[in-house]
């Protein structure tokens, strides 16, 4: 086994040695001497021998051209005056065979025209007069080799730079594809997360509406909290509050009465104007009960504050903390007005229900006393604009038999008993349309279904 390993190593070492020798050999400059006089060739060989150059020689231009076809030459030293093919012609023809070689011409004083032709056609690096000066010739050769070395190094670096640029271009192209793919992946992920977040928000709001509906059914006031929340949200928008703050107002309106679950049924059915002082005091504890019930939900911190202070008065005579004016949270000031407007409308405060005109008069009379004057004015503006709505702003009422997939509910869908079935803004699917029809059969009643006007118009146009 060891003998086999030893014999296996011999070719490797031989190849390495040969490669090293070839490398050293390639590093030795190679010169070609061209002259028809053997004595001149011999003189040049003696001059160059100490420098360890590899020297080739040819006695004519034709012979030199044959050598150039098979050998790489660094320096060509040619005589000008030779039979059959002079130096100018030879150097010109050598250009195509060995374009990189440094060309040196040896010429006499009387051959000026030939020298010019050789320089122009043969790309002569330098020319020397015969007889030449040895040191001048050696210095010319050395400088020519240095120039050739610089030229080859520049070419090598140019090729390397071109190769690196190509690799860099390929890398950049691949990187751009990767970045584009990664960006698209991130975009898809963000879209998915945004959709999931929107679904969570929508589902959370729906659950809040379901909780509010349970309170409403207990109190016998279907849609009561939803109307308060919607009016509070509209007032917030009219006061140029942010979308987030307006959504908090909607939540506060929906949840404002959850604390009533802790009150006796008889008290819930008594108008506030007919309550005894003790009953009124007990009734106004429901915001605190609501705040405690919602305290585990940290995201509803601001909503809890609105609900807690909904019975504060602008003149400071409210409850539970007797806050005054703008020290009352703005959300609580808005919620208080929205709640009382709805309670006045349904007769929960006074024994008789009030019309919009009567409610406006009441709000105006209590502005600066119970209600924030700015919020009061915004409410009056809203009522005025609502009365001026064009017919196209009013939603359409449809029977369940005329519902179509893709229609959007303009109001919450409830049974006559107040059970919330679907929330405002819901875009109906085919399954949900069928479900509504089944609910109608089960409840043995025709639902009041309001959809956005444009969609009902389009449905009637298609049917026609």
C-alpha positions in Angstrom: 0.0 0.0 0.0 2.8 2.4 0.9 4.7 1.6 -2.4 1.5 2.4 -4.3 1.2 5.7 -2.5 4.8 6.5 -3.3 4.4 5.8 -7.0 1.2 7.8 -7.1 3.0 10.8 -5.7 5.7 10.8 -8.4 3.6 12.1 -11.3 2.1 14.8 -9.1 5.6 16.1 -8.1 6.8 15.8 -11.7 3.8 17.8 -13.0 4.4 20.5 -10.3 8.1 20.7 -11.2 7.3 21.0 -14.9 4.7 23.7 -14.2 7.2 25.6 -12.1 9.9 25.3 -14.8 7.4 26.4 -17.5 6.4 29.4 -15.3 10.1 30.4 -14.9 10.7 29.9 -18.6 7.6 32.0 -19.5 8.9 34.8 -17.3 12.3 35.0 -19.2 12.0 37.6 -22.0 12.3 36.1 -25.5 14.0 38.1 -28.2 14.1 37.6 -31.9 17.2 38.9 -33.9 16.7 39.4 -37.6 19.7 40.2 -39.8 21.1 38.7 -43.0 24.7 39.2 -41.7 25.7 36.3 -39.3 28.3 38.5 -37.7 25.7 41.0 -36.5 23.7 38.1 -35.1 26.7 36.9 -33.2 27.6 40.3 -31.8 24.0 40.8 -30.5 24.1 37.3 -28.9 27.3 38.1 -27.1 25.9 41.4 -25.9 22.7 39.8 -24.6 24.2 36.6 -23.1 24.9 38.0 -19.6 21.3 39.1 -19.3 19.9 35.5 -19.5 17.4 36.4 -22.2 16.1 33.6 -24.5 17.4 34.6 -27.9 16.1 33.4 -31.3 17.7 34.4 -34.6 16.7 34.5 -38.2 18.8 35.4 -41.3 15.8 36.9 -43.3 12.4 38.4 -42.9 10.7 35.2 -44.4 12.5 33.0 -41.9 11.6 35.3 -39.0 7.9 35.2 -40.0 8.0 31.4 -39.8 9.4 31.7 -36.3 6.7 34.2 -35.3 4.0 31.7 -36.3 5.1 29.3 -33.6 6.8 31.3 -30.9 5.7 34.2 -28.6 8.2 37.0 -28.9 8.7 39.9 -26.6 11.3 42.0 -28.4 12.1 42.0 -32.2 15.4 43.6 -33.2 15.6 43.8 -37.0 18.0 45.2 -39.5 16.6 47.6 -42.1 18.5 46.6 -45.2 18.0 42.9 -46.0 17.5 41.1 -49.4 14.0 40.2 -50.7 12.2 41.7 -47.7 13.6 44.8 -46.0 13.1 45.5 -42.3 10.2 47.9 -42.8 8.2 45.3 -44.7 9.1 42.5 -42.3 8.1 44.6 -39.2 4.8 45.6 -40.9 3.9 41.9 -41.6 5.0 40.8 -38.1 2.4 43.1 -36.7 -0.4 40.6 -37.5 1.5 37.6 -36.1 2.8 39.2 -32.9 1.0 42.5 -32.2 2.3 42.9 -28.7 6.0 42.6 -29.5 8.3 45.6 -29.0 10.0 46.4 -32.4 13.5 47.9 -32.6 15.0 48.8 -36.0 18.7 49.0 -36.8 19.4 51.3 -39.7 21.9 53.4 -41.4 22.0 57.2 -41.6 21.0 57.3 -45.2 17.7 55.3 -44.8 15.5 58.1 -43.4 12.6 57.4 -45.7 12.7 53.7 -44.9 12.8 54.4 -41.2 9.7 56.6 -41.5 7.9 53.9 -43.4 8.9 51.3 -40.8 7.7 53.5 -37.9 4.4 54.2 -39.6 3.7 50.7 -40.9 5.6 48.4 -38.5 4.8 50.2 -35.3 8.5 50.5 -34.4 9.1 51.3 -30.8 12.7 52.7 -31.4 15.3 52.7 -34.0 19.1 52.8 -33.6 21.9 53.7 -36.0 24.5 51.2 -37.1 26.9 50.8 -35.5 24.9 50.9 -32.3 26.0 51.8 -28.8 25.8 48.7 -26.6 24.5 50.6 -23.6 22.0 52.5 -25.6 20.7 49.2 -27.1 20.5 47.4 -23.7 18.7 50.4 -22.2 16.3 50.5 -25.1 15.6 46.8 -24.7 15.1 47.2 -20.9 12.7 50.1 -21.4 10.8 48.2 -24.1 10.4 45.2 -21.8 9.1 47.5 -19.1 6.6 49.0 -21.4 5.5 45.6 -22.7 5.1 44.4 -19.1 3.0 47.5 -18.2 0.9 47.0 -21.3 0.3 43.3 -20.6 -0.5 44.1 -16.9 -2.9 46.8 -18.0 -4.6 44.3 -20.4 -4.7 41.7 -17.7 -6.3 44.1 -15.3 -8.7 45.3 -18.0 -9.8 41.6 -18.6 -10.0 41.0 -14.9 -12.1 44.2 -14.4 -14.4 43.2 -17.3 -14.8 39.7 -15.8 -15.5 41.2 -12.3 -18.0 43.7 -13.8 -19.8 40.8 -15.6 -19.9 38.9 -12.3 -21.0 42.0 -10.5 -23.7 42.6 -13.1 -24.9 38.9 -12.7 -24.8 39.3 -9.0 -26.8 42.5 -9.1 -29.3 41.0 -11.4 -29.7 38.0 -9.1 -29.8 40.3 -6.1 -32.5 42.5 -7.7 -34.6 39.3 -8.4 -34.1 38.2 -4.8 -35.0 41.7 -3.4 -38.0 41.8 -5.7 -39.1 38.4 -4.6 -38.5 39.2 -1.0 -40.3 42.5 -1.3 -43.3 40.8 -2.9 -43.3 38.2 -0.1 -43.2 41.0 2.5 -46.0 42.8 0.7 -48.1 39.7 0.6 -47.4 39.1 4.3 -48.3 42.7 5.2 -51.5 42.5 3.2 -52.4 39.2 5.0 -51.6 40.8 8.4 -53.6 43.9 7.5 -56.5 41.8 6.4 -56.3 39.7 9.6 -56.1 42.8 11.7 -59.1 44.3 9.9 -61.0 41.0 10.5 -60.1 41.1 14.2 -61.3 44.7 14.5 -64.5 43.9 12.7 -65.1 40.8 14.8 -64.3 42.7 18.0 -66.8 45.4 17.0 -69.4 42.8 16.2 -68.9 41.1 19.6 -69.3 44.5 21.3 -72.6 45.0 19.4 -73.7 41.6 20.5 -73.0 42.4 24.1 -74.8 45.8 23.7 -77.8 43.9 22.1 -78.0 41.6 25.2 -78.4 44.7 27.4 -80.9 46.2 25.0 -83.0 43.1 25.1 -82.9 43.1 28.9 -84.0 46.8 28.9 -86.5 46.3 26.1 -84.8 48.9 23.9 -83.6 47.3 20.7 -81.0 49.3 18.8 -80.7 51.9 21.6 -77.0 51.6 22.3 -76.2 51.3 18.6 -78.0 54.6 17.8 -76.2 56.4 20.7 -72.8 55.0 19.5 -73.5 56.1 15.9 -74.6 59.6 17.0 -71.5 59.9 19.2 -69.3 58.9 16.3 -70.9 61.4 14.0 -70.4 64.2 16.6 -66.7 63.2 17.0 -66.3 63.4 13.2 -68.0 66.8 13.1 -65.5 68.0 15.7 -62.7 66.8 13.4 -61.5 64.1 15.8 -59.4 61.3 14.5 -60.9 58.1 13.1 -59.5 56.2 16.0 -61.1 58.6 18.5 -64.4 58.4 16.6 -64.3 54.6 16.8 -63.7 54.9 20.6 -66.9 57.0 20.8 -68.8 54.4 18.9 -67.5 51.8 21.4 -68.5 54.0 24.3 -72.0 54.4 23.0 -72.4 50.7 22.5 -71.1 49.8 25.9 -72.4 52.7 28.0 -75.3 50.7 29.5 -73.6 47.4 30.3 -73.7 48.3 33.9 -77.5 48.3 33.8 -77.3 44.5 33.9 -76.7 44.9 37.7 -79.9 47.0 38.2 -83.4 45.6 39.0 -85.8 45.1 36.1 -88.4 47.5 37.7 -85.8 50.3 37.8 -84.8 49.8 34.2 -88.5 50.3 33.1 -88.9 53.5 35.1 -88.3 56.9 33.3 -85.6 58.9 35.0 -88.0 61.8 35.6 -90.2 59.5 37.8 -87.4 57.9 39.8 -87.1 58.7 43.5 -83.8 60.3 44.7 -82.7 56.9 45.9 -83.6 55.2 42.7 -81.9 57.9 40.6 -78.7 57.6 42.7 -78.7 53.8 42.3 -79.4 54.2 38.6 -76.5 56.5 38.0 -74.1 53.9 39.5 -74.3 51.8 36.4 -71.4 53.7 34.7 -69.1 52.7 37.6 -70.3 49.0 37.3 -69.6 49.2 33.5 -66.1 50.6 34.2 -65.3 47.8 36.6 -66.7 45.2 34.1 -64.5 46.5 31.3 -61.3 47.1 33.4 -59.7 43.8 32.3 -59.7 45.1 28.7 -56.8 47.5 28.7 -57.4 48.6 25.1 -60.7 50.2 26.3 -59.1 52.4 28.9 -60.3 55.6 27.2 -63.7 54.2 26.6 -64.0 53.3 30.3 -63.2 56.9 31.2 -66.0 58.2 28.8 -68.5 55.8 30.3 -67.5 56.6 33.9 -68.0 60.4 33.4 -71.1 60.3 31.2 -73.3 61.8 33.9 -71.0 64.7 34.6 -72.5 68.1 33.9 -70.8 71.0 32.2 -71.7 73.3 35.1 -69.9 70.9 37.5 -73.1 69.6 39.3 -72.8 66.1 37.9 -71.7 62.7 39.1 -69.6 60.8 40.1 -66.7 63.3 40.4 -68.3 66.7 40.0 -66.0 67.6 37.1 -66.5 71.0 35.5 -66.4 72.2 31.9 -63.4 71.0 29.8 -62.0 69.0 32.8 -64.6 66.5 31.7 -63.2 64.2 29.0 -64.4 65.3 25.6 -65.6 61.8 24.8 -67.7 61.8 28.0 -69.2 65.2 27.0 -70.1 63.9 23.6 -71.5 60.6 25.0 -73.7 62.4 27.5 -75.4 64.5 24.8 -75.8 61.5 22.4 -77.3 59.4 25.2 -79.8 62.0 26.3 -80.8 62.7 22.7 -81.7 59.1 22.2 -83.4 58.8 25.7 -85.5 61.9 24.9 -86.5 60.4 21.6 -87.8 57.1 23.1 -89.2 58.6 26.3 -86.6 57.2 28.7 -86.1 60.5 30.4 -89.5 62.2 30.2 -92.8 60.4 30.2 -93.5 61.4 26.6 -91.3 60.9 23.5 -89.9 64.0 21.9 -89.6 65.0 18.2 -86.4 66.2 16.7 -87.5 69.9 17.0 -88.3 69.4 20.7 -85.0 67.7 21.3 -83.1 70.5 19.6 -84.9 73.1 21.8 -84.0 71.0 24.9 -80.3 70.7 24.0 -80.2 74.5 23.2 -81.7 75.3 26.6 -79.3 73.0 28.4 -76.2 74.2 26.5 -73.6 75.4 29.0 -75.5 73.8 31.9 -75.7 70.0 31.2 -73.9 70.0 27.8 -70.8 71.4 26.3 -71.9 74.4 24.1 -69.5 73.4 21.3 -70.9 69.8 21.2 -74.4 71.2 21.4 -73.9 73.4 18.3 -72.4 70.5 16.4 -75.5 68.3 17.2 -77.9 71.1 16.1 -75.9 71.4 12.8 -76.1 67.6 12.3 -79.9 67.6 12.8 -80.3 70.5 10.3 -78.2 68.8 7.7 -80.0 65.5 8.2 -83.3 67.2 7.5 -81.9 68.5 4.3 -80.7 65.1 3.0 -81.6 64.4 -0.6 -83.7 61.3 -1.3 -80.7 59.5 -2.7 -79.1 59.6 0.7 -81.9 57.6 2.2 -81.3 53.8 2.3 -83.7 51.4 0.5 -86.0 48.9 2.3 -86.2 45.5 0.7 -87.9 42.2 1.4 -85.7 39.2 2.1 -86.9 37.7 -1.2 -85.3 40.6 -3.1 -81.9 40.4 -1.4 -78.9 39.6 -3.6 -75.4 38.5 -2.9 -73.0 41.6 -2.6 -75.6 44.0 -1.2 -74.5 46.1 1.8 -76.6 46.6 4.9 -77.3 50.3 5.6 -78.4 49.5 9.2 -78.2 46.7 11.7 -80.6 43.9 10.9 -82.7 42.9 14.0 -85.8 40.8 14.7 -88.9 42.5 16.1 -87.8 41.4 19.5 -84.5 43.3 19.1 -82.2 40.3 18.5 -79.2 41.5 16.4 -78.7 39.3 13.4 -76.2 41.2 11.3 -74.4 44.5 11.7 -74.4 47.7 9.6 -72.0 47.6 6.7 -72.1 43.9 6.2 -71.7 42.8 2.6 -74.0 39.9 2.2 -72.9 36.5 0.8 -75.2 34.0 -0.9 -75.2 31.9 2.3 -76.1 34.9 4.4 -79.0 35.9 2.1 -80.3 32.3 2.5 -79.8 32.5 6.2 -81.8 35.7 6.5 -84.7 34.0 4.7 -84.6 31.0 7.0 -84.6 33.4 10.0 -87.7 35.0 8.7 -89.5 31.7 8.4 -88.4 30.7 11.9 -89.5 34.1 13.4 -92.7 34.1 11.4 -92.2 37.8 10.5 -91.0 40.0 7.7 -87.7 41.8 8.7 -87.0 45.4 8.1 -84.0 45.2 5.8 -82.2 48.4 4.8 -79.5 48.3 2.1 -77.5 51.1 0.5 -79.6 52.8 -2.1 -77.3 52.4 -5.1 -77.2 48.6 -4.8 -81.0 48.2 -4.6 -81.4 50.5 -7.7 -78.9 48.3 -9.6 -80.8 45.2 -8.6 -84.1 46.6 -9.8 -82.5 47.7 -13.1 -81.1 44.2 -13.7 -84.5 42.6 -12.9 -86.2 44.9 -15.4 
